Amino acid sequence: MSLRLFKILWVIARHRLDTLIPMERLPFWLRALLWFSPLQLFSVGHRSRGERLRLALEALGPIFIKFGQMLSTRRDLLPDDVANELRRLQDQVPPFPAELAAARVEKELEMSLEVAFAEFEQAPLASASIAQVHAAKLHTGEEVVVKIIRPGIDRIMRQDMALMYQVAKLFAKVPEARRLRPVEVIRDYEATLFDELDLYKEAANTSQLKRNFKDSPLLFVPTIYWPFTRRHVMVQERIRGVPVADMETLTARGVNLKKLAERGVELFFTQVFRDNFFHADMHPGNIFVNCDNPEDPQYIAIDCGIVGSLTREDQDYLARNLLAFFHQDYYEVAALHIESGWVGENTRANEFAAAIRTVCEPILEKPLKDISFGQVLLGLFQTARRFNMEVQPQLVLLQKTLLNIEGLGRQLYPELDLWSTAKPYLEQWMKDRAGISGLWESLKRQAPELSHQLPELPVLAHQALTRMEVEHRQRHQQVDSIHHMQRQMADQGKRHHRLRIGLLLVAIALAWQPLASWAATQDWPILGAAAIGLLLLLWQ
């Protein structure tokens, strides 16, 4: 752990990442600390700031590379030179040696490359944070790509996750940060990240996504070749498309970018609400465009290692929240948050609604290019902190995916009106879900289970009635027992009262002579106090 932390600090110092910090925004004492820190012993060198950041993330491993991939889509938050450099993290991470790749394929498939493939290119097509891809051809003639997990990557990832857990536990001790539930968020991220190391899971996710969008104009998903797929090696159909971030080629091919951006929004909502199964790693390195028909472009998705799904309750709450937001019904948004338990029950809905309105009203009915999401996120974070709103770990993947989609939309067509594009789709989904057609579909889904349970209904009803009768008798017995105990306690109280009076009378009789002599010599206030004390002893 300490060695890994030392390496992280060493990489930060070697690449002088401190120079990326806007010094003018820091307090004076922190600026002075940085000026006189050991970091000044390292030369900045001739590399640009974007290149130094990219090299540092590459050196630190897959978790940091994935963070850089997400940042690369946020051109509203980063300068162009930094964003362009981070784009290289999507598929241009330094590859591992070809001989290691060949050895791992042969070990996993338990056959030589010559037996498995008619052709296998030694130079990788692309190299990413967790795996790299080689082009190949099967003996049956199909062109394929072979995805191979980096050797030793799980050990590095476990070290980084252990370090992240330590940081999260420290954050959890800070009262203001506790509502962010950092340990739970890291735990969910860990499960998601390590799923990427199992290519069986990615292959299964890819097959599911392909079934969901069979013959769809929105999305094409390549075929998996299961006989050649193992835990650390996967073979799938080779796709021919233009990377979604290659704006020059898309423009030169005459692609309808407005339609492409709108289809991206539709694709996101279709996955989340129709299928409840969404590709959660939609950075530009994993998305291509089929340009065969430029006026009717189609997305191509690869790398389905990270997918997400929601519970039915989270789906409903999310859809209702978004619709209320699109209709500018901030009170409904606040009420839904309180109802779902995302904020405390004692939160006043009108105050919460007013806070949300202040943040969100300026961005509605504006195209992406006119929206400062940095300011919006900052405002929402401050609102959440004020009302002690907890982070929902099950929605973190969805939020990450939405950020990726928004980043893609900003690149493809900045004039895109996100709200007007998404609103009709959500309204139709809610209508289908809650309407007669939705009820009919629900009945059809449950029909097999209902048909199985229907013959048992008389028996179940008899058992339920018998159980109710037994419970009714038990309740009567419990009430009778309680009444009996109450009578016993009352009788016992009366006996104690009589015993107390008897003992007191016996004591007075035995001590009557000394008491009479004592009373004759006392003033009336003392005698009155003695009488009151005697009455208190007799009371109850």
N, C-alpha and C positions, 0 to 999 in steps of 0.2 A: 504493500500500500504506500509506504513512505517513498519507495523507489519510483513508483508511478507518479506520485505527486512531484517528486524532484524532477522527473523528466518533463512534466507539463510546464513547470516553472522555467526549466532550462530552454524549452522550445520557445516560450513566450519571450524570454530574454534574448535568445539568439536571433529571432526574427524581429525584435524590437516592436512588438505589438502595442507597447505603451504609446507609440507615436500615433496610433489610430484614435486615441482618446482625445476628445475636444478639450484641451487644457483650459480654455477660457471659461468653461462651464463648471470647473472644479473649484472648491473652496481653496483659499490661499495656502492653508496648512498642508493640504493634500498635494497641491502643485509643488510646494517646497520639498515635500517628501519624495516625490518623483524626480525632481531635479537633482537631489543629492543621493539617490538610490544607486545600487551597484549596476542597474540597467545602463547607466551612462557609460560604463566601461566597454559596452558592445557597440560596434559601428553599425549604422543604419544600412550602409552599403548602397549599391546602385539600383537595386530592385525597387519596383513601384510598391506602393502600400497594398494594392490588391494582390500582387504576386506574393508578397511576404505573408499576407493572411492566408492565401490558398496553400502555400507550402507548409505553413504551421499546422493547418487543419489536416493536411495529408500526413504529416509526421505524427500527429496525435492519434490517428486511427479512425475506425468506422463511425463511432458515435459523433465525433467532431465533424467528420466529412458530411454526415447526414444533416447536421446543423447548418453547415455551409451550403448544402444543396437547397435547403428551405430558404435561406437568406438570399440565394441567387435569384429567386423569383420575386423578391420584394424590392423592385426598383424605386418604389415610392419611399423606401426607408434607407436606401444605399445610393451612393454616387455611382454613375454609370461605369467608371473604370473599375471599381471594386466588384460590382455586379457582373460585369463581363468576365472578370478573372475567375470569380466563383462558379460561373457556368461550366467551367472546365471540370469541376468536381462531379458533374453529372455522369460523364462517361469517359473522362480522360485522366483518371487516377493512374499513377505509375503501375504497370502490370507486374505480376510475379513471373519468374522465368518459365519459358515454354516447356522445358523438360519436366518441371514440377507439375505443370498442367497435364501433360501427357501421362505422367506416372499416376496421377490421381484418377484420371479417367480409366486407365487400364485396371487399376486396383478396384475401383467401384464396380465396373462392369464385368470384371473377372474375365477379360479377353483383351487381345491386343487391338491397337487402333486399326490395323489393317483388316482384322476380322469384323470389327464393329462398323467401320466407315469405308466407303470407296475413296473419299478424300477427307483430309483433316488439315486445316491451315494452322501452321505453327504460330504465326503472328496473330494476336488477339484482335477481334473486331472492335471491342470496347472493353474498358476496365473501370469498374466502380469500386465502392468502398468495401463491399463484402465478397464480390465475385467478379470474374471476368468471363468474356464470351468469345468463343472461337467458331468460325464458319466451318461447315463440314457438309458432306453429301453422303446419303445412305446408298447402300448397294441397290436399292430399288429405285434410285434416281431422284428422290426428294431432296431439295436443298434445306438444310437445317442449321440451327445454331446450338452449340454445346455450352451450357453455363456451368462453371466450376467454382466452388467455394474456395476462398483463399485458405491455404494451409495455416494452421495456428491462430486463426482469427478469433476463435471462441475464447482463448486464454486472455487475449488483449481486451476483449469486450467485457469479460468478467472482472478484470482489474478496474476498468473504467466504471462499471456499474457499482462495484463496491465503494469506489470513491464518491460516486454520485449519492449513494445511500448515506454515507457519512455526512455529506453536505446537507442532504435533505433532513437528516435527524437534527442537525444544528439549527436549520431553519424552523423546524417544528417546535423548538423550544422558545421561539420568539412569538409572543401572543398575537402580534399583528399578522405574522406569516402563517400561523397555524391554520387559518381558514382556507389557505391554498392547498392544504393536504398534500404536502410535498412527497411524503413517503409513499402514499397511495398512488400518486401520479407516476413516480419513478417505478413502482412495482408493475403498473400497467405497461409502461414503456418497455421495461425489461422483458416482459412476456412477449410483447409484440416484436421486439428486436430479435430475440433469440428464435422466434418462429422463422425468421429469414434464413437461419442457418440450416433449416430442414427443407430441402428442395422437394421432398414428397408433398409437404404442405403447400408450397408454392404451386406445384403442378396441379394439385387438387383445386386450389383457389382459381387457377387459370381455367381449368375445365368448367368450373361452376360459372365463372363470369362469361365464358363463351356460350354456355347454354342460355344464360339470361339474355344475351344479345344476339341470339341466332337470327340471321337474315335481317339484322337491324341496320338502318342507314346511319345510326349514330356512332356505332363502335364495332370494330373488328378485333377479334382476339385470336392469336395464332394457336394452332393445334399442338397438343402435347403428344410425344411419342413415348408411351409408357414402357415398352420393352427396354428402352435405353435410359430410363430415369431411375436414379437412386437418391440416397439421402444427401450426397454432396455433388451429384452430377445430374443435370437435367437436359434433355434434348427436346427442342420444339421447332415448329415451322419457322423458316426464315421469312421475315417480312421485308417489303420494299416500300418504304415511305419516307417522307421528308420530316426531319426533326421539327417539332412544333416551335422551337425557338429560332429556327432558321428563317427569319422574316424575309431576307433577300430572295431566297428560292421560292417561298410561298407567294411573294409579290410577283416575281418573274413568271411563275406558272399561272398567274391570274386567279388565285384562290379567293373566293368570296369570304373575306376575313370577318365581316359582320355576322354572316351565317355561322361560320366556324366558332366564333365566340359565343353566340347564342346557344349553339348545340352543346358547347362545353357546360353551360349552366344547366341545360335540360338533362344532360348526361349525369351530372352530379345529383340532381333531385330524383332522377329515375332510379339511380342506384340506391339512394338513401331511403326513399319512400316506397317505390314500387317493389323493389327486390329485397330491401333491408340487407344489402350486401354490397359494400362499396370499396373500390380501390383506394387505399389510404396512403399511397406513396406516389401521387400524381405530379411529381416534379418533371420539368421539361425533358430530362434524360430518358424518361419512361413513356413518353407520349410522342407518337408520330402521326402524320397526316397522309391519308390516301388522296392524292391529287389527280387521279384518273379523270374525274369529273370536277373541274374547278368550281363550278357553280353549286355542286352538291358534295362538299368535302366530308370525309369520314375520318373519325379518330381511329388510331391503332394503339392499343395498350399492351405493354409488356411489363414484366417484373411485378407479379401479383403476390409477392412475399408478405406484404402487409395489407390486410383487409380488415374492415370493421363492420359491425352490425349493432343495432340498438334493440332494447326491449320494446315491446309494443307500447308501454306507458311512455318511455322516452320519445318514441316516434310521435305519439299523439301530442305530447307537451311541446315538442320542438316545432311541429307543424302549426299548432295553435299559436305559439309564441311568434313565429315568423309571420303568419297571417295578420295577427294583431299589430305587429310592427309595420307591415306593409300598409295596413289601414290607418296607421298612426293612432291606434287605440292603446295608448301607453298605460292606462288604468288596467286594461285586460292583461297586458304584459306583466304588470306588477302583481295582479291577483293570481296569475298562473304560477309565478315564481313562489309566491307564498303558499299556494295550494300544493305545489310539488315538494315543498320543504327545502327549496334551494336557499331561501332566506328564513329568518326566524318568524314564528307564528305571530309574535307581538309587533312585527313590522307594520307600520301604517301604510296601506296601499296607496293613498293619495300622495304621501310624501315620496315614496319610492317611484311612483309614476312621474312626478314632477322632475325628479333627478334624472330619470331615463330620457324624458322629453328634452331636457337641456342639452344632453349629449348627442342625441340621435336626430333631432329635428333639422340641424343644418345640413345633413348629408342626404336626406331623402330627395328623390326626384332629380338627382344629379348624376351625370355620367361618371365612370370610374376615374377619368383624368382629373375631375374637379373635387375628388374626395381625398382628404388627408386621413388615411386610416391610422396613421401613427397617433394623431390627435384624438381620434375616436377611441382607439384602444386605451390610451392613457386616461381619457375621461371615464370610460366604462370601468377601468380598474379602480379609479378613485371612488366611483359610485359603489362598486362592490365592497370596497374596504369600509366605506361609511356605514353600509347596511349589513356588514358581517356576512356577505354572501360567500358560500363555500364553493370551491372548484369541484366540478363533477368529473372524476377521473374517467368515467365511461364515455364522456363527450370530448376528451382531449384529442383523440384520433380524428374525430369529425371536424373539430376546429382547425386542426393542422391541414386536413384535406381542403377545407373551405379557403384557407389562406393560400394554398397552392392554386386552387381554381381561380381565385381572385387575381393572383399574380399572373397566371396565364392570360386571363381576360384583359388585364391591363396591357400586356405585351401585344396581343393579337389585335384588339380593337378598343382603344381607350375611350371611345364615345359610347361604349356599351352601357345601357341603362339596366343595371343588375336587378333593380326592383321590379320594373315592368316586365322583364323577361321571366322572372321566377314566379311572380304573383299569380298569373293564370294557371300555371301548372299546379301550384299548391292548392288553389281553390278547387280545381277539378279533382285532385286527389282526395281532399277532405269530403267533397260531394260524393265521390265513389265509395269512400270508406263508411260514411255515415248514412248514405241513402239506401234506397230499396235494393239497388244492384249490389251494394256492399253487403247488405244483410243476406241476400240470396247467395252470394259467393261464400260468405261465412258458413251458411247452412250446408252448402255443398261440400266444403272442406271438412265439416264435422259430421257429415252424413254417415261415413263408415263407423265412426265411434258410436254415434247415436243408434245405428241399426244393431250394433253389437250389444248395447246396453238396454235397448227397448224391451226384449223378452224378460229381462231381469227386473224391470221396473216394479211389477206387483210384489215380488219378494223383497226388493229394496224398500218399497213403501211400507210393507208389513213390519220389516225390521226397524224402520224409522219410527213408526207408531209405537211399537213395543218399547223401543228405547226411550221415547218420550214419556210413556206411561211409567216405566221404571224410574226415570228421573223425577217425574211428578211425585211418586210415592216417596222417593228418597228425600225430596225437598220437604214433604209433609213430616216425615220422620225427623228431619233436622230441625224444623220449626218446633215440633213437640219436645224434642230434646232441649232446645234452647229455653222454652217456657218452663220445663221441669227444673233446669238449672237455675233460672231466675227465681222460681218459688223457693228452691232450696236455699239460695243465697239470702232471700228475704227472711225466711224462717231463722236462718243462722244469725242474721243481723238482730232479729228480735231477741233471740236467746242471749246474745252478747249484751244487749241493752239491759235485760232483766238481771243478768249476772253482775253487771256493773253497779246497778242500783242496790242489789242485795249486799254486795261487798261494802259499798259505801255506808249503808245503814248499820251493818255489823261493826264497821270501824267507828262510827259515831257513838253507837251504844257502848262499846268498850271504853271509849275515851270521853264519855259524857261528863264525868265528874271533873277532870282537869279542864275540859273545855268550858264548863259552866263557870268555874273560878276565874279562868282567863278572860271570858267575855264580860264578867262583872267589872273588871278593871279597865276595859278598853273604851275608847271614844267611838261615837257612831260611825265616822268614815271608815274606820278599820273593820268594824262589824259589817258595814255595807259591802266592802270589798270581799270579805270572807263569804258573804251570802251569794254574791255574784259568782265567785269561783265555784261554790257548791252547785249553783244552777247550771253552770257550764259543764260540770262533771256529769250532771244528770241528763243534759241535753243529748238527744240521739242515743 
